[in-house]
Amino acid sequence: MRKRSRGSRGGGARSKESLVALMGEALAQGDRDYAYQLLDIEGDAVDARSLSVFFQAAPCGATTRTADFDRAMEVVSRHWKKMDEGLVNVMLEACVGLRDSQRLNQVLSFLKRCNWELPPSWSNSSYSALIKALGSTQQMHKAQELWQKIQQQGIVPNEHMFAQMIDVLVTGRKFQDALKLFQEMQQIHTCRIRSSGVAMAYAMIVKGYTQQKDAASALRLYEEMKAKGVQVGVVVLNTLIDACCRTGDLAKASCLLDDMADFELCPDLITYSTLIKGHCAKGDLDKALELFGAMRRRGIKPDAIVFNSLLDGGARKELPMLCEQVVNDMIAAGVPPSNYSASILIKLYGRISDLDAAFKVLEEMPRKFGFRPNAAVYTTLMSSCTWNGRMDLALALKNRMIQDGQLPDEKTYSTLLRGAMRSGQSEQIAALLWEALEQGEARRCQLLADDVAQNALQSMSRRASSNLGAEELLQRLRAAGYEVRRPQGKTSHGHDRSRRTKC
């Protein structure tokens, strides 16, 4: 950064506009100290606009942002008489970016000391900023209290303010309250139906319906938007596409993609990612690959979600060569494979009974791409081993997993127990049940599902030729909070019920 004359006014005091420009330049180049010095040097020119610059120019790092925010608040506290509504809004927006309830409350306390606590003269935009800040810091009850106070003051919220409150309610899972507010907004602002605020409110209600897994209602609202001429944006269409993909209605999802062209909207990464994932889950890998090609032709760079969706689609079809090509494309695009990618590949190789390839993924991929295998990777490989009749390898993996600092979880023990039951190893079943109990007590959690524990006890009772402590296991499981029953033994004819053949 070029050197500046620090402490010299030159020919005289700078104008407010030049001060703001100079501070903005300093902040853009990372010289925050000089920007703050300018405030002291140019005291007469300091106003709310110049103070706002420090909140708007906060860098992206969370730790640095917090420190910068605190420093900016300290400066504002020294110049509080120069505050205006614009500066207040910028301070609140900074709190939204931080998502820090403690600092938001500090700002509100500061405003109260400066007699800025909810004056009736506040504009709708200021109230909207405060509602947004409260929502972003998960203080929904305070946002609702504020809304009631605004109404008591006789202030009529504009459509943007309604939309912001609806956003807070939908995000806070208060959908019925959001619906009531949405209906109230429609009654009050019938003549503003094509405004951006109304469009935002519709978008949030569409999101609320999808949260409720009510795709039909979300689509009905979309048709209402089109009929009334409400502005439809990419966010609404992406939300609807996601809802359709989740319900398996890929034909409707494709129609919504066509609607984007009608609205002169461009599909984005989220659009393609959602559709590709939906088609892969449905088993239509050809359509997923077609969409993948389309997004690349548009110059949209695929992310990890897109690549892993294609990887999963290839694994479902048991196409190892395609999966290997996806991994190569992933690496070429600068997207490193992850634990999730490794799990998909291991599952694929387990399905095609290539355990050597599955173990090679565990041995090579984490080391090559700098991640540590997690419990899901180990458990997936254990599942591949048990499915291919190699319980010995699965148990060895459990020990290796522990040595690697990864604790077995509920899925790990379920996988191993199902493998032991499939192979009919009563001793292994008993050992795994005891281990899961002891680990659960040590970690103060349950590491077995009730049905898995019950089936394991039943399997032991059917196959055990000697007393393996089944009664003691039963009592220990009950004492640990598991809802299990005493298993039924062999039939009176001495035949194992599990070996009866159907007529």
Steps between C-alpha positions, in 0.01 A plus 500: 500500500632844411617727781274780609560820687371414846405798710511772237186670380673639194328819387213470747230273636367244259135496398273232642484332160877485457542372857259213437675419171844504661392280790331260262822473298705434814261230619488336158880470510497363854644807672240533773735685736540787256125516445446539874774764519312700239206527737721669758676720245183613321279544805278772352420298189397184690132418460272198506593405145872488574434294813287257297799409283662301783200268533453452126865416435536219756713216355373145460689322780267446796763572768625815327147621435417480870805703593430756227137528606600567861749763390242669276248504786760666724544777243124548457460528877735801489302663219151389603350847451573470126295181460214487257259232388726391216784427742264311730391281207861428405580401859203262505597350164849439639340306785315289243833417337654401833195304620611591852213551743729639770626780275153573369378544856797731564394711202141515623614604847720767344210632290283514811764706683509735202117530500479305174280219636212452256408862438167535312689698238696193394437399141376157392851420375646550849238280660563241228874511572438443871255214436755341267775539760287340770409214270860439395605472865215256576312742722164439338304575818655849508413549133139409579496740796637773273229430243229537767657824623507639145130424459419658836668819378258508207773450240383327184780268380580513131525183296878475553455511875229234479730285288784529750279394790359212294859395427579493873189293577561247221865462595394457864255222401194711591333436168138545608586841645678583174192403300276730709741788449519425128120519472500829692763641264291402197198685642695817583719519189269381224619780274869409551469143379786537249751653742822325599381483863191303403716273283728435799200417719369252243846344476513447877154339509605270215804409712273441799281258308807308387621483861160347581560252214187637334619529142143517367420817696834653400422436133148644539651818645739513205206487259340783699818705464491457123129582479539821704818611328716468814870511418641146489871467573759224480470436876130414473553269202798330666292443813219347293742286298647368824151418634414311181828308501445397861157359412634332186299721261785559257265575211366803685854597603598502130197719421615748764842508335326589171307775684832666582547571130147645480585739786836578336681358801826304483532170690778517757715245680223422749254434215726249328626347823144432618388351168811284459463364851129431442558310176785298652282403796226396258745289300492714185875538464481592130286808575732595787802487268309702240434772759863484607606574143248785474627672813858477378404651164349792693834549672371395844773329700379177668550472874549201731124440525466461123799266468397288798145474364637366169733271692205364697298458182780298340539290814127419505534374143818309595710678237856514639655646184254788497562565871875508443447752219286717728779500759752601233271783383456604860873528554549682168236755605688572822240333721677253733324174587380477860394240755159499331661424162704219658188347659320495164791326327541247780129419482531452123792259528322311775197452275714356221698285750834672438625535856856563384384814319293603802799474734713686245263797530552504878875469466560755224227763470526661848879518478495640147239769564583593858201384702466256785263202457196553719270248667270490196784388270610224735142385558425492127807281444393274789159465333667403171705239685204345683293499180775302333531254789821640649401565860865459598600802290212704639603438860862579419382829348319585823826468691685705239229764516545537876878519463445778245307700760153439357244367747246243378149644493152351490525426128835325552363260759180443301708412194722258692213338687303442181810345347549273802134398492523429128801275556343334805786585740339505846832569676558805280145624558543476878841671491368787287197550726721518809741739330218729383358505853834583660580768239154648538534523878844659469373756246161544670299412191331202340692339215233249402152535354238306696407283203865414430556398864180294498590319177850430630360340817256297293778383269708389800212304649443314175860404435675470837591146600618612845424776748665816369361729768186590303296563817768728645518686169125543502502651849793730420328624185183575695697675773662716231157613378448268205147375437570131439304183577619156603558316171310188407709183505498199276175326418380198698609274215856627532499662161627853449204711385731709283575188292142407421420497134191659356243291319 
